[in-house]
Amino acid sequence: MSIKQLTVFVENKQGTMVAITDTLAKHNVNIRALSIAETEAFGILRLIVNDEKTAEKILSEEGYLIKITDVIGVKIGDEPGKLSAALGVLDRARINLEYLYAFMSRTEKHAYVVLRVEDNAAAEAELVGAGFHLIADADVLKL
C-alpha cells in the first residue's frame, strides 16, 4: 500500500523552489507533503503530490532530474507519543528508518507521516499489526 514520492535534485540557488512550485501549480499539481535537504550547492526535494505522473513529466521537461520512490504513509493520532509508538513498532521489528517527514492535512485529530524504510512490505505489516492505519495514493487525493 505504498505511495509514490517524487525526489527532485535541484540547485541550491535563489528562485529554484518558486520555479518548481509555479510549474506544478500551472499544471494543477497539488503538493500534499514536502521535505527538502540541502547542501551548499544542491538540494534534494521530496514531494507527495496529487498527480505524480504529471509532476514527473513536467519537471523532467523542465530539466530536473526526478526519481520516483515508494514510501509508506502512516496515519497517527495527533498527540504526544503517537509518532514514537509508530517508530517503536519498526524498531522492535529491526526495520531501519531512512527518513521521515509530515503531511499537510485537513484534520485536527490525526497527523500523517511519510516513512522511507528498507523494506516497505515488512514495515507495512508491522504497523498494521500494531493497529496503525496506512494511507494509499487514493487517500492522498482526498487530503
Phi, psi and omega in degrees: 000031182292163175244159184270131177243136173265130172250122184242125177269122187229152173287144177270081179215158182304134175095347183296312183294321179293325177298316180293312183292325175296317180299314179297315181298319180298338180252019177059033175266122183260128179277127179256332177205151176205156177211143174225133174240133185229157168240187181296325187259330184213171178223161174242111180261125177248131185227141164247124184231170180282346182211084186292331180293315177295315180300316179298316182297309186289323178289324175297317178298332178278358176097007179276144174275122186239142172229136176260130182231139172278128177231173181251133173255128183237131175268123180232156176297141181270072178206159183305135175095344184290319176296317179300322179296316179295316179293327177297324177301313180293318181298314180296331178273004179059039176258121183285133175267122180274319175192168175208159172202167187259154174276157164275132183225165181251020181236148178265349186263345183224155170241155179239131184236137175263128181240134171247120182231171180289326186225096182301314184298315180295317180296317179299315180298317180295315181294315178296318178298333179269005175095006178276150178259130177267156177245152182244175178306321180297326178291325179300322180297335182275346183286000000 
